Amino acid sequence: MGINAHLLSRRATFRSAGVHGYISNVLSRLTAVPAGAALRYTVYVGEGDLAAGERIEVVRSSWPTGRPLVRILWEQMALPWRSMDLLHSTAFVTPLAARWPTVVTVYDLSFLHYPQALTAGRRAYLRLLSPLSCRRATRIIAISASTRRDLVKQWGIPADRIDIAYPGAGEHFRPLPEDQVNDFRARHHLPRRFILHLGTLEPRKNLVRLIHAFARLRTDAALVLAGGRGWLDDTIGAEIEKSGLQDKILLPGYLADEALVFWYNAAAVLAYPSLYEGFGLPVIEAMACGTPVVTSTASSMPEAAGDAGLLVDPHNTEMLAEALHRALTDEGLRAEMRNRGLRQAARFTWESTATATVATFRRALGVD
């Protein structure tokens, strides 16, 4: 098995966190999957770190593939000459000159639905090579049923060639002792109660409506909009100023992964009213920490939230405000959401993701 993992990154930034985290968590668990005991892996990396081990050989490229154009050239020109029985391309694109069966993972089709979020070059690259890669692939891995439906609808990919490997919530996401959470609040000068949003600050996260909904609440809680700056994030600043709630809306920026468990535990509610997501990992991470979640009915969010979150039409500001009010003030509902959320999050583990991935490899190789 060859695995192209050149999108593994050493740099902990919001731009690398999602895909990098998915690849890293799956690779670290592949060899523990019993059904894959006969498979051996050669993992191709660039600047990212991955430990070799039993049945895993790590091959580091001498090309500076941290630069996107160089990585694309390596994928299309150097990788096809490698010897393997099957290639897994871990993000969107396979080599056009591939001489072996291929598996490709697709996270979402945001480059079609929200093309403005990408540079013109990356947009053109994904729009041209991703559909070609999917149509030529032996099998495709989607990270949600929503993404699978998108692939069928947008590119006519047969649904029976697409497998689902949901992301997982890491084991470190769990309820923490109250004294640890209070200490974290004190050290970071956080208010006693706050609504947390986690994600890149960009239009598809629906933050303008979230700010409008928050303005309707008349609550003593604050709103924390955490995440790296994305495109058109200046509109968010303008809306905060227009709301007159600058003293109650906090913008802490990108949060490192090791701190997320404390932020989730400290929050009274996670608000995630996104217009489009491949999966919506913060939903299950917050639930794993026992935090009530208000999210949207769009794309994959109902899959992540199940019956544990409050789901609202992301275009309806009044419904969003009402759901946030209930999640903040109804103690019986909060307890029920906590219990359901813990059960829902437990369904999503990285071990399950790795197991589903190995099952796809076996189907592609014709051994299942």
N, C-alpha and C positions, 0 to 999 in steps of 0.2 A: 504494500500500500504506500503510495506517495501522497503526502499531504502538504499543500501549499499554505504555509502559515506566515507569510511575509507581512501580514497586517498585525501580527503581534508587535507590541510597542513597549519600549522601555519608559516612555514618557507618560506619566499619569496626568492626562488632561481629559477634559470632557469630550474632545474629538476622538480619542482612542478608546474611551471606557467601554462603550457598548459592545462593539464587534470584538475588540481585544479581549474583554472579559469572557465573552461566549467561547471564543476559540481556546483561550487559556484553560478555562474550566473543563471543557470537553477533552482536550488533549491530556490533561493531568489524570483523567479517569478512564481512558480508553482501554488500557491493558488490564484493568480490573474487571472488565465485562466478560463473564464466562463464555458467552457465545462467540467471542472473538479470539479465543485462545490460540487458534491456528494462524492468526493474522500477525504479520510483522509490519512495522511502520518506519518509513523514512520521512522525517518532517523537515521541510525546507524553510529556513528562517532567514531574516535579514538582520535588523538591529535588535529584534526581540530576544528575550531570554527563555529558554526551555531546557530543562534538565533531561539528558539522555537516561535511558534505563532499560530494563529487560524488555526486549522486543521493540524498543524505540531507538532509532539512530537519528541524530540531529545533524543536519548539513547546513552550515552557514554560508551564505553567498558572499563572494568578495565584491559584488556590485553594491553600490550605495543605494539600496532599495528603499531607504527611508524617504527618498525623493520620488514622488508618485510617477513621474514619467519614466524614471529608471526602472522602477518596479514593474510597470506595464511592459517595458521592453524585455525585461528578464522573463516575465511570465510567457510572453508570446514568442521569444526567440531562443532563450536558453533552456527553459523547462522542458519543451517538447523532446529534447535529445536525451533526457534521463530515461533510465530503464525501470519499469514498474509494471504491475498487473492492473492497477486501478489508480486513478488520481482523484483525490478529494480537493476541490478548490473551495476554500472556506469562506469566500465572500464574492458572490455575484458572477465572476468571470472565469472561464477556463481557457486554455490555449486553443486557438483556432486550428492549429496543426497537431492537435493531440493524436497520438498513435495508439491509445489505449482507451478503455471505457472510462467515463468520468462521472463524478458526483459533484454537484455544486450546491452550496448553501445560499439561500436568498432570505434576507432579514425583513425587507419591506420594499415597496415600490414608491417610496417617497420622492425619488427623483423624477417620477412621472406626475405624481399628485401635487408636489410642492417643489418644482424645478428651480425656483428662485433661491432656494436654500443652498444650492451648489454653484461652484464656479462653472463657467461655460465649458471648460475643458472636461471637467469631471462629469458634468451632465451629458455631454456628447459621448464620452467613453462608456458610461453605463447604459445609455439609451441604445447605443449601437451593439455593444458586445454582450451585454447581459441577456437580451432575448435570443441572440445567436447561441450563446453558451447553454441556455436552458433548453432550447429546441434540440441541440446536439447531445445533451447529457443523457447518460443511461438512466440516472435517477436524480431527483432534485430533493433537497431538504429545505422545508419552509419552517419558520419558527412559530407559526400559528396557523390555524385553519383560515383565518382572515387573509393571511399572505397567500395561502394556497388558492383561495377563491380569486384573489387578485391576479395570480399567474394564469389561471384558467381564463378569466374574463379579458385580461389585457393582451395576452399573447397566445391564447388558444392551446396552452399546454394541457395534455390529457391529465385529469385529476389522478388517475391510477399510477402515474409516474412520479407523483409528488408525495413524499413522506413528511410527517410532522415530528420535529424534535423540539419540544418546548424548552425555553431556558429554565434555570433553577434559581432558587433563593439559597445563597450560601449559608452554611451551617452557623456562621457567626451572627446572622440576623435572628435575634431572639429577644424576648422580654428581659430587661435588665433590672436589677434591684433599684428600688426607688432612691436610695441614698446616692448611688452612682449617677443616676439621671439628674438629680438635684444639683450635684456637684458640677456636672457638665453645664447645666443652665447657668450656674453662678460664674463659672470660669469664662463663659462666652457672653455673659451679660444678656442672657435671653429672657424674654418675658415669661411669666408663670404659665400662660396659655398662648399657643400660637397654632395657626394653620400653616402647614408646610406644603410647598410645591417644589418638586425636584425635577429638573430637566433643563435642557438648553433653552435660553430665552429667545424664542422665535415664534412667529405667528401661529404655526400649527399646534403649539402648546395651548393656545386659546387663553392666554394670560390677560388680555384686555377684558374679556368677559369675566374672568375670575376677579379682577380688580373691581369691576362694576358690581359683581355679586357681593364682594366683601364690603363695599361701600354701603350696601343695603342692610347689612347685618346689625349695625349699631351695637357691636359687641366689644367687650373689654379685651378680647383676644387680638393678637397681632397677626399679620400675614407675612410669611417668609418665602420669598421667591429665590430659591437656590439653584445655581447652575451657571455654566459658562455663557458668555454673550454669543448670540447667533445673529442671523441677518435680520434687519429691521428692528433690532431691540430698542432703538431710540424711541419707537412709538410707545413702548412700555413705560419708559421714563416720563414721557409726556402725559400718559394717562395717570400715573401716580401723582404727578404735580397737579393735574386737573382735578383729581379726587379730593385734594386737600388733606390726604392721609399720610403724608410723608413720614410723620413720626410713628406710624403704626405699620408701615410696610418696609421690611428689611430686605436687603439684597446682599447676601454674604458671598456671592460668587460661586465658583466651582468648589465642590466638597470632595475631598479625598475619600476613597472607598472605605478606609479603615475608620473614618469618623461617622459614616452614614448610620450605623446602628444606634449611635447616641442621638443623632438628629431625629430619627424615626421614633425612638422611645420618648424623646422630650416633647414631640409634637402632640397636640390634642387630636388633630385630624390630618390626614394626607389628602390634599385636593389635587386631582389629576384629570382635569376636564378636557383632555387633548382631543383634537379633531382627527388625528390619524397616528397610529403606532403599529409597528410590526408585532409588538407584544405588549409592552408596558411593564417592564421589570419593576419599577418602584412600587407598583400596586402590590405585588406579592411580597416584596421585601418589607414594606410597611406592615402588611398583615402578619408576617412572620414575627414582627416585633410587638404584635398586639395592638397596633394603632388602627382605629377606624378609617375607612377609605371612602371618599366620594369621588367617583370617576364618571366617565361618559359612556354612552351607548354606541359610540363610533368604533369602527374597525375591530381591533382585537381586544379592546378593554373588557367586554363581557366575558371573554374566555379567561382572562386573568382574574377578574373579580368574582366570578361565579355568583353564588347567592349571598356572598359575605359583604359586598359593598353596596353603597347607594349609587345607582346608575341614573344619570339624567341626560336629557337631550343637550348636547354641548352648545347648541345655538340658543338655548332658552336661559337667559340670565336669571329670571325669577325662579325657575325650578332649581338652578344651581344654588342660589342664595338660600332657598328653603331647605335643601338637602344639607347644606353646611350648618344651618341653624339647628336642625334636628340632631346632626352628628355631634354638635358641640354641647347641646343642652339636655337631651333626653338620656338620662343615665341608664335606664333599662335598655334602650336601644344600643347605647355604647357597649354595654356588657355583652349583649347578644352579638354585635358586630365583632367584638374582640374574639369571642369563642369561635364564631364561624370563620373569621379571618385566619386564625391559627390552623384550623382544619384545612381551609382552602390552600394556604401557603404550603402546607406539608405535602400536597400533591405534586409540587414542582421541585424536583431535586436535580442537581447536576449529574448524579449517578443515572437517573432516568434518561437525561439528555444523551449521555454517552451510550447507554444501552440502545436507544432508538437509532443513534448514529451508526453503531455497529450493525444493527439489523439492516439498515440501508446499504452498507458496504456488502453484506452477504447477498442481498437481493441483486445488487449490481454485478457481483461476481458470478451469479447463477448458482449459488450453493444453498439457497432457500427456495 
